[in-house]
Amino acid sequence: MTRTRRIMISVPSNLLKEVDKAVKEENGNRSQFIREAIQMYILERKKCMLREKLKDGYQRMAALNLIIAEEGSDEISLDHYERELAEAE
Protein backbone atom coordinates (compact mmCIF):
# COMPACT_ATOMS: atom_id res chain seq x y z
CA MET A 1 0.00 0.00 0.00
CA THR A 2 1.17 3.52 -0.74
CA ARG A 3 2.50 5.42 2.21
CA THR A 4 0.47 8.54 3.00
CA ARG A 5 1.89 11.85 4.16
CA ARG A 6 0.13 14.52 6.16
CA ILE A 7 0.17 18.01 4.68
CA MET A 8 -1.35 21.31 5.66
CA ILE A 9 -3.15 23.49 3.15
CA SER A 10 -4.92 26.80 3.40
CA VAL A 11 -8.22 27.34 1.60
CA PRO A 12 -10.70 30.21 1.67
CA SER A 13 -13.54 29.62 4.12
CA ASN A 14 -16.19 29.64 1.36
CA LEU A 15 -14.32 26.86 -0.46
CA LEU A 16 -14.02 24.85 2.74
CA LYS A 17 -17.78 25.16 3.23
CA GLU A 18 -18.32 23.75 -0.26
CA VAL A 19 -15.91 20.90 0.45
CA ASP A 20 -17.63 20.10 3.74
CA LYS A 21 -21.03 20.16 2.02
CA ALA A 22 -19.83 17.72 -0.66
CA VAL A 23 -18.18 15.49 1.96
CA LYS A 24 -21.38 15.36 3.98
CA GLU A 25 -23.46 14.50 0.89
CA GLU A 26 -21.07 11.64 0.05
CA ASN A 27 -20.67 10.42 3.64
CA GLY A 28 -16.90 10.74 3.27
CA ASN A 29 -14.17 12.76 4.85
CA ARG A 30 -12.08 15.75 3.86
CA SER A 31 -8.88 13.79 3.28
CA GLN A 32 -10.57 11.33 0.95
CA PHE A 33 -12.31 14.17 -0.89
CA ILE A 34 -9.06 16.12 -1.36
CA ARG A 35 -7.16 12.99 -2.49
CA GLU A 36 -9.80 12.23 -5.10
CA ALA A 37 -9.91 15.86 -6.25
CA ILE A 38 -6.12 15.91 -6.69
CA GLN A 39 -6.18 12.62 -8.61
CA MET A 40 -8.94 13.89 -10.89
CA TYR A 41 -7.06 17.14 -11.50
CA ILE A 42 -3.82 15.34 -12.38
CA LEU A 43 -5.63 12.94 -14.73
CA GLU A 44 -7.44 15.81 -16.46
CA ARG A 45 -4.18 17.76 -16.76
CA LYS A 46 -2.48 14.77 -18.42
CA LYS A 47 -5.40 14.48 -20.86
CA CYS A 48 -5.13 18.17 -21.75
CA MET A 49 -1.40 17.91 -22.29
CA LEU A 50 -1.87 14.88 -24.56
CA ARG A 51 -4.58 16.69 -26.54
CA GLU A 52 -2.21 19.64 -27.04
CA LYS A 53 0.58 17.33 -28.24
CA LEU A 54 -1.78 15.60 -30.65
CA LYS A 55 -3.10 18.93 -31.91
CA ASP A 56 0.45 20.19 -32.46
CA GLY A 57 1.42 16.99 -34.25
CA TYR A 58 -1.62 17.11 -36.52
CA GLN A 59 -0.93 20.75 -37.36
CA ARG A 60 2.74 20.06 -38.07
CA MET A 61 1.87 17.17 -40.37
CA ALA A 62 -1.08 18.85 -42.13
CA ALA A 63 0.91 20.42 -44.96
CA LEU A 64 2.85 17.24 -45.65
CA ASN A 65 -0.30 15.13 -45.54
CA LEU A 66 -1.94 17.44 -48.06
CA ILE A 67 1.05 17.16 -50.43
CA ILE A 68 1.02 13.38 -50.21
CA ALA A 69 -2.74 13.24 -50.75
CA GLU A 70 -2.52 15.50 -53.81
CA GLU A 71 0.58 13.95 -55.40
CA GLY A 72 0.14 10.33 -54.52
CA SER A 73 2.68 8.27 -52.64
CA ASP A 74 5.96 8.65 -54.47
CA GLU A 75 8.94 7.14 -52.65
CA ILE A 76 10.67 10.44 -51.74
CA SER A 77 7.58 12.00 -50.15
CA LEU A 78 6.81 8.81 -48.28
CA ASP A 79 10.33 8.66 -46.84
CA HIS A 80 10.10 12.32 -45.80
CA TYR A 81 6.67 11.69 -44.26
CA GLU A 82 7.98 8.77 -42.23
CA ARG A 83 10.93 10.84 -40.97
CA GLU A 84 8.57 13.64 -39.93
CA LEU A 85 6.38 11.16 -38.07
CA ALA A 86 9.38 9.75 -36.23
CA GLU A 87 10.53 13.23 -35.21
CA ALA A 88 7.04 14.15 -33.94
CA GLU A 89 7.20 11.41 -31.32
C-alpha positions, 0 to 999 in steps of 0.5 A: 500500500502507498505510504500517505503523508500529512500536509497542511493546506490553506483554503478560503472559508467559502471553499471549505464550506463547499468541500464540507457540504460535498463530503457530507453528501457523500458520507466521506471525509475531507482527506478522501475528498481532497485525495480524489480531487487531486487525482482527478485534477492530475488525470485531467491535466495529463489528458489536456497535455496529450490533446495539445501534443496531438493537436500540435502533431496534426498541425505540423503534419497537415501540410505534408499530408496534403502534399502526399494526398494531392501527389500520390505516394511517391517514394521520396515524399513517403520517406520524408513523411515517415521521418517527420512522423518519427521526429514528432514522437 
